[in-house]
């Protein structure tokens, strides 16, 4: 009774609203009106914003109106997916909507329902998945309908089936095509995180790892595309680092080396950067997978964009002791980075300086410092010192010369004026 009396003014619904048939989930549990600004509270229930805020802040209630659970966190999160579905539903009921445009979504929605049922019962799933992919490619309405109709649960079942019997060709194909559908779905917190929630499950990541290692070329591109979308969201990468062995890193490195598909190669490097930036353990796994060797050998023939990405990953790996050792032990490491110090972009130059700064700080062996001189890194660092104005990059260069200038100054090509500036003396 209290709930009814407190909200009696907003219990009056418009004639238009009462005449239309909308799903119960589209209506606010407090007012039973169709929601305009749906928000989710900490109990997971969605309400109209103005109604739940009145409940919390005007009436000072500390419970969820629908479940009567006690609440400590009174923050609300916009339910963007539900809002769009309500708008789609309203438009389909609107008299002004054209007769030519409304039948297509309705017809396609019915077909989607039929295909999802078929996928749940028929052993022949590949054709159904291809038709499903064609439907959701029509636009956001179809993608949202797919999620609302429980499509994610159907995909999850197909994806994890590979863990039960990955030797079955049809099961493997169905898993590949399921990822083909999944890559077209929205992957972000703004879409309520339903797809992210699915991908965060360890079983799903295990399946993705298998596809990356053993799948067809198209399926591997589907999978790395999904991971690239995840890289743009606030995804917890520990699920990969903890649950997967080095096989997944090896597969991504193999894709990064793909000379045919530049898109797959670029996506793989972006994903690796995001994962390696997330934790020290991830960097250790990548080093164990041979990341440093692969990246150094890719560097010489890379274009500007790819070069910057590779250098960024090398820098991340050099933050680990194992990474630095792998770098200096590779016979091309210092030479490859030296060559890119001036020849790519300002960003690339900054990353190269950071790499050399890490190496010189933690592994300043005579062999390393001599290689920097032989391969021209020191000469280029001298040029950077003559740049006008202070900068963090210039400070790192100056610090390297202060620490190791005595050794470099033994070489005849070392500038005399720099010896005087740094107060260096040959011994």
C-alpha positions in Angstrom: 0.0 0.0 0.0 2.8 2.4 0.8 4.3 1.9 -2.6 1.0 2.6 -4.3 0.2 5.7 -2.3 3.6 7.2 -2.7 3.5 7.0 -6.5 -0.2 7.5 -7.1 0.4 10.6 -9.3 2.5 8.6 -11.8 0.2 5.6 -11.9 -1.9 7.3 -14.5 -0.9 6.0 -17.9 -1.7 7.6 -21.3 -4.3 6.1 -23.5 -1.7 5.4 -26.2 0.5 3.5 -23.7 -2.4 1.4 -22.4 -3.6 0.5 -25.9 -0.2 -0.8 -27.0 1.1 -4.2 -26.0 4.6 -3.9 -24.6 6.6 -6.6 -22.8 6.4 -6.3 -19.0 10.2 -5.8 -18.8 9.7 -2.5 -20.7 7.6 -1.1 -17.9 8.9 0.4 -14.7 8.1 -1.9 -11.7 7.1 1.2 -9.7 4.7 3.1 -12.0 4.1 0.3 -14.6 4.6 3.0 -17.2 6.7 2.4 -20.3 10.3 3.5 -19.4 11.9 6.5 -21.1 15.2 6.5 -19.1 15.7 3.0 -17.8 18.5 2.6 -15.2 19.8 -0.5 -13.3 20.3 -0.4 -9.6 22.7 -2.6 -7.5 20.1 -5.4 -7.2 20.1 -5.8 -11.0 16.5 -4.5 -11.4 15.7 -1.8 -14.0 13.5 1.2 -13.1 12.5 4.5 -14.7 15.2 7.0 -13.5 12.9 9.6 -12.0 10.9 7.0 -10.1 13.8 5.2 -8.5 15.5 8.5 -7.6 12.3 9.7 -6.0 12.1 6.4 -4.1 15.7 6.7 -2.8 16.1 10.4 -2.3 12.6 11.9 -1.7 11.2 9.1 0.3 14.6 8.0 1.8 14.0 4.3 1.1 16.9 1.9 1.5 15.4 -1.1 -0.2 14.8 -2.3 -3.8 11.1 -1.7 -4.5 10.7 -4.9 -6.5 12.7 -7.3 -4.3 12.7 -5.4 -1.0 16.4 -6.2 -0.6 18.4 -3.8 1.6 20.6 -1.5 -0.5 23.9 0.3 0.5 24.9 1.4 -3.0 22.4 3.9 -4.4 24.1 4.6 -7.8 22.3 3.9 -11.0 23.6 2.8 -14.4 21.8 3.6 -17.7 20.3 0.5 -19.4 21.2 1.5 -23.0 20.2 -1.8 -24.5 16.7 -1.7 -23.0 16.2 1.9 -23.9 17.0 1.2 -27.6 14.7 -1.8 -27.6 11.8 0.2 -26.2 12.4 2.9 -28.9 12.4 0.2 -31.6 9.2 -1.3 -30.2 7.5 2.2 -30.0 8.5 2.9 -33.6 7.0 -0.4 -34.8 3.7 0.5 -33.1 3.7 4.1 -34.4 1.1 4.8 -37.1 3.6 7.1 -38.8 6.0 4.2 -39.5 6.0 3.4 -43.2 4.3 0.2 -44.2 7.3 -0.6 -46.5 9.9 -0.5 -43.7 8.1 -2.3 -40.8 7.6 -5.8 -42.3 11.3 -6.4 -42.8 12.4 -6.3 -39.1 9.4 -8.2 -38.0 9.9 -10.9 -40.7 13.6 -11.1 -39.9 12.9 -11.3 -36.2 10.7 -14.3 -36.8 13.4 -15.9 -38.9 15.9 -15.3 -36.2 13.7 -17.0 -33.6 13.3 -20.0 -35.9 17.1 -20.2 -36.6 17.9 -20.0 -32.8 15.5 -22.9 -32.2 17.1 -24.9 -35.1 20.6 -24.3 -33.6 19.4 -25.7 -30.3 18.0 -29.0 -31.8 19.4 -29.7 -35.3 22.9 -31.3 -35.8 23.3 -29.2 -39.0 24.3 -25.8 -37.6 26.6 -24.2 -40.1 24.0 -23.0 -42.6 21.8 -21.6 -39.8 24.8 -19.7 -38.3 25.6 -18.2 -41.7 21.9 -17.0 -42.1 22.0 -15.7 -38.6 25.1 -13.7 -39.3 23.4 -12.2 -42.4 20.4 -11.1 -40.3 22.4 -9.4 -37.6 24.5 -7.6 -40.1 21.3 -5.7 -41.2 21.8 -3.3 -38.2 21.6 -2.6 -34.5 18.0 -3.6 -34.2 18.7 -7.1 -35.2 21.8 -7.3 -33.0 19.8 -6.2 -30.0 17.0 -8.5 -30.8 19.5 -11.4 -31.0 20.7 -10.6 -27.5 17.2 -10.2 -26.1 16.1 -13.5 -27.7 18.8 -15.4 -25.9 21.2 -15.7 -28.8 24.2 -15.4 -26.6 23.3 -18.5 -24.7 23.0 -20.4 -28.0 26.4 -19.2 -29.2 28.0 -20.1 -25.8 26.7 -23.7 -26.1 28.2 -24.0 -29.6 31.5 -22.4 -28.6 32.1 -24.6 -25.5 31.1 -27.8 -27.4 34.5 -27.7 -28.9 36.0 -28.4 -25.5 34.0 -31.6 -25.3 34.9 -33.0 -28.7 37.3 -30.8 -30.8 38.0 -33.7 -33.1 34.5 -33.6 -34.5 34.7 -31.6 -37.8 31.1 -30.3 -37.6 31.5 -29.3 -34.0 34.7 -27.4 -34.9 33.0 -25.7 -37.9 30.0 -24.7 -35.8 32.3 -23.1 -33.2 34.2 -21.2 -35.9 31.0 -19.8 -37.3 29.6 -19.0 -33.9 32.6 -16.6 -33.4 31.8 -15.3 -36.9 28.4 -14.2 -35.5 29.8 -13.0 -32.2 32.3 -10.6 -33.9 29.4 -8.5 -35.2 27.8 -8.0 -31.8 28.4 -4.8 -29.7 31.2 -5.4 -27.2 31.3 -2.6 -24.7 30.0 -1.6 -21.2 27.6 0.8 -22.9 25.7 -2.3 -24.2 25.3 -3.5 -20.6 28.3 -5.8 -20.9 26.4 -8.9 -21.8 28.8 -10.0 -24.6 31.8 -9.1 -22.3 30.3 -11.3 -19.6 30.1 -14.2 -22.1 33.7 -13.7 -23.2 34.9 -13.5 -19.7 34.0 -17.1 -19.0 37.1 -19.3 -18.9 35.5 -21.9 -21.2 34.9 -19.3 -23.9 38.6 -18.1 -23.7 39.8 -21.7 -24.0 37.7 -22.2 -27.1 39.1 -18.9 -28.5 42.6 -20.2 -27.8 41.9 -23.4 -29.7 40.5 -21.5 -32.7 43.5 -19.1 -32.8 45.8 -22.1 -32.8 44.0 -24.5 -35.1 41.1 -22.7 -36.8 40.8 -21.7 -40.4 42.1 -18.3 -41.6 38.7 -16.7 -41.5 38.0 -18.1 -38.0 41.2 -16.8 -36.7 40.4 -13.3 -38.1 36.9 -13.5 -36.4 38.6 -14.4 -33.1 41.3 -11.7 -33.2 38.6 -9.1 -34.2 36.6 -10.0 -31.1 39.7 -9.7 -28.9 40.5 -6.3 -30.6 37.0 -5.1 -29.6 37.6 -6.3 -26.0 40.9 -4.3 -26.0 38.8 -1.1 -26.5 36.7 -2.0 -23.4 37.5 -2.3 -19.7 38.1 -6.0 -20.0 39.9 -8.0 -17.3 42.7 -9.7 -19.2 43.7 -11.9 -16.2 41.2 -14.4 -17.5 43.6 -15.0 -20.4 46.8 -14.9 -18.4 45.6 -17.2 -15.7 43.6 -19.7 -17.7 45.6 -19.9 -21.0 49.1 -21.3 -21.6 51.6 -19.7 -23.9 49.8 -21.2 -26.9 47.5 -18.3 -27.1 50.4 -15.8 -27.2 52.2 -17.9 -29.8 49.0 -17.8 -32.0 48.7 -14.1 -31.7 52.4 -13.7 -32.6 51.9 -15.9 -35.6 49.0 -13.6 -36.7 51.2 -10.6 -36.1 53.6 -12.1 -38.6 50.9 -12.6 -41.2 52.0 -10.8 -44.4 48.8 -11.5 -46.3 46.2 -10.1 -43.9 47.4 -6.7 -42.7 44.2 -6.3 -40.7 44.8 -9.5 -38.7 48.4 -8.5 -38.1 47.5 -5.1 -36.9 44.7 -6.3 -34.7 46.9 -8.9 -33.1 49.6 -6.3 -32.2 46.9 -4.1 -30.7 45.5 -7.0 -28.6 49.0 -8.0 -27.5 49.8 -4.4 -26.4 46.6 -4.3 -24.3 47.2 -7.7 -22.6 50.9 -7.0 -21.9 50.2 -3.6 -20.5 47.8 -5.2 -18.0 50.2 -7.3 -15.9 53.8 -8.4 -15.3 52.7 -12.0 -15.5 51.3 -11.5 -19.0 54.7 -10.1 -20.2 56.5 -13.2 -18.7 54.1 -15.5 -20.6 54.7 -13.6 -23.9 58.5 -13.7 -23.5 58.2 -17.4 -22.8 56.3 -17.7 -26.1 59.2 -16.1 -28.0 57.6 -12.7 -28.4 60.9 -10.7 -28.3 62.5 -12.8 -31.1 59.4 -12.6 -33.3 59.0 -8.8 -32.9 62.6 -8.0 -33.5 62.6 -9.9 -36.7 59.4 -8.2 -37.8 60.7 -4.8 -37.2 63.0 -4.1 -40.2 60.3 -4.5 -42.9 57.4 -2.9 -41.0 55.6 0.2 -42.1 55.2 3.2 -39.8 52.0 2.1 -38.1 53.1 -1.5 -37.5 56.6 -0.4 -36.5 55.2 1.9 -33.7 53.1 -1.0 -32.4 56.0 -3.4 -32.4 58.3 -1.0 -30.7 55.6 -0.3 -28.0 55.4 -4.1 -27.3 59.2 -4.4 -27.2 59.3 -1.5 -24.7 56.7 -3.3 -22.5 58.7 -6.5 -22.6 61.9 -4.6 -21.7 60.2 -3.6 -18.4 60.8 -7.3 -17.3 64.3 -8.6 -16.6 63.6 -11.6 -18.9 62.5 -9.3 -21.6 65.7 -7.2 -21.4 67.8 -10.4 -21.5 65.9 -11.7 -24.5 66.5 -8.3 -26.3 70.2 -8.1 -25.7 70.8 -11.8 -26.5 69.1 -11.4 -30.0 71.9 -10.5 -32.5 69.6 -8.1 -34.3 68.0 -6.4 -31.3 70.1 -3.3 -30.8 70.7 -2.9 -34.5 67.0 -3.1 -35.4 65.9 -0.5 -32.8 68.8 1.8 -33.7 67.7 1.8 -37.3 64.2 3.0 -36.3 65.5 5.8 -34.0 65.1 8.5 -36.6 63.5 6.9 -39.6 59.9 6.3 -38.6 58.1 9.0 -36.5 58.5 11.1 -33.4 56.5 8.6 -31.4 58.8 5.7 -32.6 61.9 7.7 -31.7 60.6 8.3 -28.2 59.9 4.6 -27.7 63.3 3.7 -29.1 64.9 6.0 -26.5 62.9 4.5 -23.7 64.0 1.0 -24.8 67.7 2.0 -24.8 67.2 3.8 -21.5 65.9 0.6 -19.9 68.7 -1.5 -21.4 71.4 1.0 -20.3 69.9 1.2 -16.8 69.7 -2.5 -16.1 72.1 -4.3 -18.4 74.9 -1.8 -19.2 77.5 -4.5 -20.2 80.5 -3.4 -22.2 79.2 -5.6 -25.1 75.8 -3.9 -25.1 77.3 -0.4 -25.0 79.7 -1.2 -27.8 76.9 -2.5 -30.0 75.0 0.7 -29.4 78.1 2.6 -30.7 78.7 0.2 -33.7 75.1 0.2 -34.9 74.8 4.0 -34.8 72.5 4.4 -31.8 75.0 6.6 -29.9 75.5 8.9 -32.9 71.7 9.4 -33.2 71.4 10.0 -29.5 74.0 12.8 -29.8 71.8 14.4 -32.5 68.8 14.2 -30.0 70.9 16.2 -27.5 71.1 19.1 -30.0 67.3 19.4 -30.2 66.0 22.7 -29.0 64.1 22.9 -25.7 63.8 20.5 -22.8 61.9 17.2 -23.1 61.7 13.9 -21.2 63.2 12.2 -24.1 66.2 14.5 -24.1 66.6 14.0 -20.3 66.7 10.2 -20.8 69.4 10.7 -23.5 71.5 13.0 -21.3 71.2 10.5 -18.4 72.6 7.7 -20.6 75.5 9.8 -21.6 76.3 10.8 -18.0 76.3 7.1 -17.0 78.1 5.6 -20.0 79.8 8.4 -21.8 83.2 7.4 -20.5 83.1 4.1 -22.4 81.6 5.7 -25.6 84.1 8.5 -25.5 86.9 6.0 -26.2 85.7 5.8 -29.8 87.2 8.4 -32.2 83.8 9.3 -33.6 82.6 10.5 -30.2 82.3 14.4 -30.4 85.0 16.3 -28.5 82.5 19.0 -27.5 80.3 16.4 -25.9 83.3 15.2 -23.9 83.8 18.7 -22.6 80.1 19.2 -21.9 79.9 16.0 -19.9 83.3 16.5 -18.3 84.5 13.1 -19.7 88.2 12.1 -19.7 89.7 9.2 -21.6 91.5 6.7 -19.4 
